[in-house]
Amino acid sequence: MTHMFADRTDAGEQLADRVLEQGVTADIVLAIPRGGLPLGRAVADALGAPLDVVVAAKIGAPGNPEYAVGAVAEDGTAWLNDDAIRQLDVTDDYLERERERERAVAENKAADYRDGARPSLAGKRVVVVDDGVATGATMRACLELVREAGPAHLVVAVPVGPPDTLAALESQADEVVAVERPQYFQAVGAHYRRFDQVTDEQAKSYLA
């Protein structure tokens, strides 16, 4: 049976411990809002690094917005699930339209969370944190953005994710830290006893 996290605070503490155990060092920690911020705060405090955000919005499949065929980051950098796009016969027009729409969503959300400009990541050791990954679409778009900025070292840190998604993330990051890699993965929330929605106000409080 996979270990359950009590809540995001518990998951953040366990993730911070695992990051330290694996000898990770950081110049900056980037959390994916909203759910990633409670964990990002714990990891940033443990590493003695500043906390900021990196934002991406999912591109949903036609007629099924919950199923991600990709995601786009706040700067327009996108990650697309080519297999899903091919299987669902998603048109280029649809992708372009949704990519532009979701880029605006991500850009507005980032501006809402961040005071001023996006932090410089060139030559820095960067850790990207979320409360878990399922398909990994949002994380992958965020990693594309960070990679474009030229970091010295890029680490993904999550409490839980399926082995195949975590393996795929290893091709984009220098290191992937996960507390749990369950073979029988359901949704991220299924690995938490409490998985309440984090409000924007709560999420922003972790950046203070």
SVG drawing of the C-alpha trace seen along z (x, -y; Angstrom):
<svg xmlns="http://www.w3.org/2000/svg" viewBox="-17 -45 43 47">
<polyline fill="none" stroke="black" stroke-width="0.4" points="0.0,0.0 1.3,-3.4 2.1,-5.8 -0.5,-8.5 0.3,-12.1 -1.8,-13.7 -2.1,-17.0 0.1,-19.4 2.0,-20.5 3.0,-17.0 3.9,-16.3 6.0,-19.5 7.9,-18.4 8.6,-14.9 9.6,-16.3 12.0,-18.8 13.6,-15.9 14.0,-13.9 15.5,-16.8 18.1,-17.3 18.8,-13.5 19.6,-13.5 22.0,-16.4 20.1,-18.9 21.2,-22.5 19.4,-25.5 19.7,-29.2 15.9,-29.4 12.8,-27.3 9.9,-27.7 6.4,-26.4 3.5,-25.7 0.5,-27.5 -1.8,-27.0 -1.2,-23.5 2.5,-23.5 3.1,-26.6 2.7,-25.0 5.3,-22.4 7.5,-25.0 7.7,-27.0 8.8,-23.9 11.5,-23.0 12.7,-26.6 13.1,-27.0 14.9,-23.7 17.3,-24.7 17.7,-28.3 16.6,-29.6 14.1,-32.2 10.7,-31.1 9.0,-32.2 6.4,-30.8 6.4,-29.2 3.0,-29.0 1.5,-26.9 -2.1,-26.2 -3.3,-22.9 -4.5,-22.7 -7.6,-20.5 -8.8,-18.0 -11.7,-19.1 -14.9,-18.4 -12.9,-17.1 -11.1,-20.0 -10.0,-17.8 -7.9,-15.6 -4.6,-17.5 -3.2,-17.3 -0.5,-19.7 0.2,-22.7 1.6,-26.2 3.7,-28.3 3.4,-32.0 6.0,-32.9 4.2,-30.9 6.6,-27.9 4.5,-24.8 4.7,-21.1 2.4,-19.0 1.4,-15.3 2.0,-14.3 0.5,-10.8 -2.7,-12.1 -3.0,-14.8 -2.6,-12.1 -5.0,-9.7 -7.7,-12.4 -7.0,-13.9 -6.6,-17.4 -6.3,-20.1 -3.4,-22.6 -6.0,-25.4 -7.5,-24.2 -4.1,-23.8 -3.0,-27.3 -6.2,-28.9 -6.1,-27.0 -2.4,-27.6 -2.9,-31.4 -5.9,-31.4 -4.1,-29.3 -0.9,-31.4 -2.9,-34.5 -4.4,-32.6 -0.9,-31.5 0.6,-35.0 -2.2,-36.7 -1.9,-34.2 1.9,-34.7 1.5,-38.5 -1.1,-38.1 1.3,-36.1 4.5,-37.8 5.7,-41.2 7.6,-42.5 9.5,-40.7 10.2,-37.0 13.4,-36.1 16.5,-35.5 17.3,-31.7 20.4,-31.8 23.3,-29.9 21.3,-29.1 20.4,-25.9 16.6,-25.7 14.2,-23.4 10.6,-23.2 8.0,-21.9 4.4,-20.8 2.0,-18.8 2.3,-15.8 2.2,-14.8 -0.2,-12.6 0.3,-13.1 3.0,-15.7 1.7,-18.1 1.8,-21.2 5.2,-20.3 6.6,-19.6 5.6,-23.0 7.1,-24.7 10.3,-22.8 10.5,-23.9 10.3,-27.5 13.0,-27.0 15.2,-25.1 15.0,-28.0 16.3,-30.3 19.6,-28.4 19.8,-27.1 23.0,-25.5 21.1,-22.6 17.4,-21.8 15.6,-19.6 12.0,-18.4 10.7,-17.8 7.3,-16.2 5.8,-14.0 4.2,-11.6 3.8,-10.6 3.5,-7.4 6.9,-5.9 6.4,-6.4 5.7,-10.1 8.6,-10.6 10.9,-8.7 9.7,-11.0 10.5,-14.1 14.0,-12.8 14.6,-13.6 13.8,-17.3 15.4,-17.8 18.9,-16.9 17.3,-15.2 13.9,-14.1 13.2,-13.8 10.0,-12.0 8.9,-10.6 6.5,-8.0 6.5,-6.3 3.5,-4.0 3.0,-1.4 -0.8,-1.7 -1.2,-5.4 -4.7,-7.0 -5.0,-10.8 -2.6,-12.9 -5.3,-13.6 -5.9,-9.9 -2.4,-9.9 -3.5,-12.5 -5.8,-12.1 -6.8,-15.8 -6.5,-17.4 -8.5,-20.6 -8.4,-23.3 -5.8,-26.0 -7.3,-29.5 -5.3,-32.2 -5.1,-34.1 -3.7,-31.1 -1.3,-30.3 0.0,-33.9 0.6,-33.8 3.4,-31.3 5.3,-33.8 5.2,-36.5"/>
</svg>
